[in-house]
Structures are given as structure tokens and as C-alpha cells.
Amino acid sequence: MYNRSEDTTLMDLIESIETLEKGASRVSVDDVVSAVGRRSFGPLLLVAGLITLAPIIGDIPGMPTLMAVLVLLVSVQLLAGREAFWLPGFLLKRSFSRQKFNKGLQLMKKPARWVDGLLRVRLPWLTGYIGIRVTALVCLMIALAMPPMEFIPFSANGAGLALVLLGLGLVARDGLVLLLGLALFGATCTLIAMNV
């Protein structure tokens, strides 16, 4: 059901995305999804989180909502038992400037190397069958919460970071990182509730 990608670190994932066709002036969601694999829940979460969190890319109006749609669709399909994720054409065709995309990736590289040095297999039972489904449920809640977050400063960044941690936890089989992602989402929701 859940297929782990060969990409097991954040840098592996960034390098996979960098191999996209370099001649094009724009990068589509379809390009990015194809680079990480349509059967890989963890890497798709990571991509959605990174795009939401990345400087320049994540600041494009509507980008957090677009990533929320991707996370929502993938999470629902995982819970429904699909082996490969279907995404609608309107989502796959959305694109952004390659120049902004490349700048965002470059800015992410240094922190990615640092984060990769911290990852290891810990509490792997949290990243098994049940853990993946619990994570999918939490991601579904994150996806539903993200569109309103565009109107609350920095809250979408909290959601993006939570998605990055959840994706990293699944990819690296690091249950501790998965727990940190769950805690961060809880903290983000609490902050939003206090400011509403």
C-alpha cells in the first residue's frame, strides 16, 4: 500500500526535484510530483511542506492553499487504500517560475543538510501501517486548516513545517520526528485558536 521512495533524506529529495527539465521557464506541480513518485506518501508530504515553507515559493499568493489541496487528496486516497495517488489536471497544471523555484531550493539546501544529520531510525513502529494512517488523518486536518491560515501571519509556515516533519519521519522511519510534527501541528492550532 505505502511505497517508500528511494529518497531517504531531505537532500536526496531536493536533488531529485533539481533533475527536472532545466530548459523550461516554469515548473508545474506535475513535474514535481513525477520527480518524487506518485506512490510515495512521505515524499509527497515533504514536497508540499517544503513548498509551503520555502522562502520565495511559499510566499506566492494561493500556494499554501494549492499545497493543502494536494495533501488533502493524497491523504484521503491513502486512507481509502489506493496504491497510486490520482491528482486532478487543474492541480497538476499549476506552475510557478523556475527562477523563484530554483532560488527557494538553493536556500533550503543548507538547512536540509543539517536536518539530515539529525535523522535516524527511531521508534519505527510509529511509521508502520497504523502510524501512516494516523499521520494521514492528521495531514487531512492540516490540509483543511491551511486555507484560512493564509490570513493569519506565519501560521501557514507552522503547517508547512509540520508537513515537512511528518514527511521526514515517514521517509527516514524516524518516529521521534513524526511525533515532533504532530506536536507542532497541535501548537499551531492552539496559537490560531488563541488569536481568533
Stockholm file with secondary structure:
# STOCKHOLM 1.0

chainA/1-196         MYNRSEDTTLMDLIESIETLEKGASRVSVDDVVSAVGRRSFGPLLLVAGLITLAPIIGDIPGMPTLMAVLVLLVSVQLLAGREAFWLPGFLLKRSFSRQKFNKGLQLMKKPARWVDGLLRVRLPWLTGYIGIRVTALVCLMIALAMPPMEFIPFSANGAGLALVLLGLGLVARDGLVLLLGLALFGATCTLIAMNV
#=GR chainA/1-196 SS CCCCCSCCSHHHHHHHHHTSCTTCSEEEHHHHHHHHCTTCHHHHHHHHHHHHHSTTTTTSTTHHHHHHHHHHHHHHHHHHTCSSCCCCHHHHHCEEEHHHHHHHHHHHHHHHHHHHHHCCCBSGGGGSHHHHHHHHHHHHHHHHHHHHHTTSTTHHHHHHHHHHHHHHHHHHTBHHHHHHHHHHHHHHHHHHHHHC
#=GC SS_cons         CCCCCSCCSHHHHHHHHHTSCTTCSEEEHHHHHHHHCTTCHHHHHHHHHHHHHSTTTTTSTTHHHHHHHHHHHHHHHHHHTCSSCCCCHHHHHCEEEHHHHHHHHHHHHHHHHHHHHHCCCBSGGGGSHHHHHHHHHHHHHHHHHHHHHTTSTTHHHHHHHHHHHHHHHHHHTBHHHHHHHHHHHHHHHHHHHHHC
//
